[in-house]
Amino acid sequence: MVRLRSRVVIPRPLRRAGFSVLSSLLLATLAQQADAGQLQGRVVDSDSREAVVGVVLRASPVAGGTPAHAVSDTGGRFHLQELSPGTWKLVARSLAYHAGDTSIVVGDSVVTVVIGLVSLPLVMDEVVVHARRDAGRRPAAFVERLDLADSPAGADLPQILEQASGVDIRRYGGLGAFSSLSIRGSTSEQVLVFLDGVPLNQAVGGGVDLGTLPVGGVESIDVYRGAVPGRFGGNGLGGVIHLRSRPAGGPALAHLRAQVGAFGTKQLSASVGGRRNDWDGLLLVDYSHSDNDFRFLDDNGTQYNLVDDEWTTRLNSDFDSGRIMVRAARHVADSRVQLSHTQDVSHRGLPGIGNFQALHTRFDTRRRISEVNLFGPMADGRAGYRLKMYRSAERTEYKDLHGEVGTGTQHDRNTTTSTGLRLEGNVLFRGLLATLFGGGHQERFSPERRLDPQPFSPSSRRMGTRAGAEAELSGFAERLLLHAGVQMEHLRDDFADTESTDQIEHTQTLWSSRLGLVIDIVNGWKLQTHVGRYGRPPGFFELFGDRGAVVGNTDLVSETGLNLDAGLLYRGEVTHSGLRLVEVVIYNNEVDDLIRFVQNSQRVSRPHNIGRARLRGIETRARGVLATRLHFEGSYTRQRAENLSPFSFETGKDLPNAPPRRLRSRVTVDVSVLSLHYELSHESRHFLDRANLRPIPARTVHTTGVRCPVGDAISMAIELRNLTDNQVADLWGYPLPGRAAFVSLDIDLSLSRN
């Protein structure tokens, strides 16, 4: 695989949302003889005197003219050149600090300034930070951040997410194929997925198809196992996946990435961003394609007869996707407004099972998300607020005109539109940070059956209101941190019954609560524990059916669960050698009122609240460096997802798609200028069905590669995946790609003048 990339790396320690600030600009000037018309200096924290990076500085001539811009670097330094003699107004702005300004006279010398900034609490970018520069504090949730800058070339979202501890991915094929997600043995419907704080789960149900989500523009992914913060609704029975895309702003930059690889894989991504006047902007275009024509061993539907097995090629498995992202942001007085629009399009074939491949079935997805964010300080920085509004629309089209996959011919087009508003405010009083949040949302699902005489089916609508509160209290010299939260969500569902012309209404109220404790033990070791009650409301498909094989049940109640976890966490300083991360967690989740489908007749089923499950396990992960040249990281999960449903052939058995053991490890060795790596991924034997009659064998996948720099801005890498050509499958009859080699070329060129 060849990958060309032009990128500007902007140091931004404040990229993690939630730094809240107050400000005050302290200025000291010192002149010295040098070249004329220059202004240089350093931005520091007024208390610790440490460097502050990512601060935007704007110098404007008082007499009129073109302003000059700069951004403080990793040492807090900045430099403005070619300034005409006269009086200039210098303004310093940062998402984490109050805007300040001063006047500076520029003459025939270099003017050197030192800027000191003071921070105060502020609600910002999805997270609340409790105190000034308190990087050591963490919520009681066990969170793992995946940086996409470290992801392998050609990797899609499911491949990146399966690196996280406690996460299981089930795929139907190669790049862009349908993929579902499980955290700690949960179902995919119980996991909430967000893109920059906008929910992607739909009221119709079924979970989020990760295969339709491009990785273009995504900067990092946060995986929440256990506690769910209030900014995500505070109610995720299985956990939360938060996709963070690149922000607008910084110096002018252009980014280009081109990739080619096995199975006809191609990818092209281009973006341009920067700052003009008072506006920060970003424009990104991304395109991906794969033929997915990998070979696999076809057993011809006779699993135990090896005589008729033959190698064949995957057909009708091609995939195309595109993304356009536009973002803009600016300061308005002490507040900041952010505007964003993302549009995704995907077109893919559905090949069906391996021994009877579909040649014509297609599935298309179009998604649009627009959002507005406004946040800033109040009460002289003692409090903060955040207002978020969004609108999303998704249209899926399934076309099986030859009856190759489903029963009979089908051509369905479904549209889901959603609008939402959320308001959050917080206040810090001594050691207590109190947060109140509330909002509402409306979602409409409109199905269309193109082959029916009357193609439009009745639409369903869900309206919801939500309110809640969170509190974080520190004590004992800030070594103890207590988290508590409660939330109420009221839902009203409407469905128009075309047969009786009646309007079916369904209402429910869902409560969730959580309590967590973080104890700073010593030398970077922390003890974290959390207990919470969460739920998942039934979807439209479960409540109202589909006018076909499923009969709805409006008597359904929400699935509920009591989640408990506790563990030790260590985060060490970045040094040449030693441990950087250690995490050992045990968890026990009890889930009740699981929605199960019971067959009423030969081809008709009806959902009921008759399922129970107990999910227990231990998660471990570590990362570190030995002798400065050997880098290692790994995770191991051992779990028991026990089925407690009242059916004799199920109770006591393992839940489907929940491997009891999962191991992932990676070792990187630096030899001269070369960087060699080896990765191992192992899953134990598990089952596809609740009765544990259809097993998936244990599998081990090996990957190796080498990376070599070519100059200061270019690096080349070679990677060989699935060395043993293991013929693996997540679901019976849906093969995954075997051995594949990739070659990548990275070029990083800075286009910034400062």
PyMOL commands that set and color helices and strands:
alter all, ss='L'
color gray80, all
select helices_A, chain A and resi 13-15+148-150+157-161+188-190+210-212+230-232+262-264+379-381+540-544
alter helices_A, ss='H'
color red, helices_A
select strands_A, chain A and resi 2-6+26-32+38-45+56-61+68-71+77-80+86-94+97-106+110-117+142-147+167-171+179-183+191-195+198-199+218-225+239-245+253-261+265-276+279-290+295-298+310-313+319-332+335-349+362-378+383-400+410-429+432-449+460-475+480-496+503-522+525-536+559-571+578-599+605-626+630-643+661-671+674-683+686-687+695-696+699-709+714-721+729-731+734-735+740-747
alter strands_A, ss='S'
color yellow, strands_A
deselect
rebuild
show_as cartoon
